[in-house]
Amino acid sequence: MIDVRPARASDVEAWVRMRCALWPDGTEAEHRREISQILAGELGESAVVLMAEDVGSGVVGFVELSIRPCAEGCRTNRIAYLEREVLPLERVL
């Protein structure tokens, strides 16, 4: 069974591993720095991160969401935006 819940500090290692697999051009240090900023609420935009956790296996995916002031093709402001997509852990390892 998969539970979806807000990210917490104990998720950092799995989160870094998945981000590095999804965006290999970014360094581990860059991913860690951005994750730290997200967890501390230090990004300029609203950000929410949800973790998909398999009860028996731990974190298996994530999604990063934000509210942006604008987005391509949108005529309004305060746009809900999917920053990052869920990445099953099997694709990472």
Phi, psi and omega per residue, in radians:
M1 nan 2.389 3.131
I2 -1.811 2.214 3.031
D3 -1.845 2.465 3.058
V4 -1.944 2.251 -3.061
R5 -2.601 2.845 3.083
P6 -1.093 2.590 3.086
A7 -1.167 2.647 3.072
R8 -2.443 2.934 -3.055
A9 -0.986 -0.561 -3.123
S10 -1.217 -0.158 3.134
D11 -1.561 -0.094 -2.961
V12 -0.967 -0.807 -3.070
E13 -1.081 -0.823 3.122
A14 -1.152 -0.687 -3.132
W15 -1.107 -0.806 3.100
V16 -1.054 -0.810 -3.131
R17 -1.019 -0.776 -3.135
M18 -1.215 -0.693 3.109
R19 -1.121 -0.735 3.132
C20 -1.090 -0.636 3.109
A21 -1.241 -0.659 -3.100
L22 -1.329 -0.670 -3.138
W23 -2.202 1.321 -3.083
P24 -1.149 -0.268 3.107
D25 -1.264 -0.401 3.083
G26 -1.469 2.535 3.119
T27 -1.416 2.815 3.084
E28 -1.036 -0.686 3.134
A29 -1.099 -0.709 3.106
E30 -1.104 -0.770 3.123
H31 -1.111 -0.771 3.119
R32 -1.057 -0.734 -3.139
R33 -1.090 -0.794 -3.129
E34 -1.174 -0.695 3.091
I35 -1.058 -0.752 3.100
S36 -1.025 -0.771 3.122
Q37 -1.117 -0.722 3.119
I38 -1.074 -0.863 -3.108
L39 -1.110 -0.549 -3.132
A40 -1.509 -0.074 -3.116
G41 1.226 0.508 -3.055
E42 -1.676 0.021 3.098
L43 -1.393 2.613 -3.110
G44 -1.164 -0.387 -3.122
E45 -1.866 2.727 3.055
S46 -1.105 2.356 3.141
A47 -2.401 2.408 3.050
V48 -2.315 2.368 3.083
V49 -2.135 2.261 3.093
L50 -1.980 2.438 3.102
M51 -1.906 2.423 3.006
A52 -1.702 2.109 -3.065
E53 -2.141 2.166 3.030
D54 -1.463 2.214 -3.056
V55 -0.944 -0.633 -3.119
G56 -1.614 -0.290 -3.012
S57 -2.062 -0.200 -3.080
G58 1.604 -2.764 -3.080
V59 -1.188 2.226 -3.121
V60 -2.096 -0.074 3.130
G61 -3.076 3.007 3.133
F62 -2.677 2.863 3.004
V63 -2.503 2.361 3.088
E64 -1.949 2.202 -3.086
L65 -2.130 2.676 3.060
S66 -2.620 2.952 2.973
I67 -1.923 2.011 -3.132
R68 -1.770 2.656 3.112
P69 -1.198 -0.454 3.103
C70 -2.764 2.857 3.082
A71 -2.640 2.598 -3.116
E72 -0.943 2.254 3.099
G73 1.491 -0.057 -3.134
C74 -1.761 2.463 -3.123
R75 -1.721 -0.199 -3.116
T76 -1.834 3.131 3.069
N77 -1.971 3.103 -3.078
R78 0.942 1.209 -3.068
I79 -1.666 2.198 3.001
A80 -1.177 2.270 -3.009
Y81 -2.366 2.264 3.051
L82 -1.478 1.827 -3.083
E83 -1.331 -0.753 -3.077
R84 -2.363 2.660 -3.122
E85 -1.799 2.832 3.102
V86 -1.138 2.365 3.136
L87 -2.214 1.880 3.119
P88 -1.057 2.397 -3.084
L89 -1.029 -0.530 3.138
E90 -1.044 -0.502 3.125
R91 -1.329 -0.319 -3.077
V92 -1.519 -0.746 -3.023
L93 -1.452 nan nan
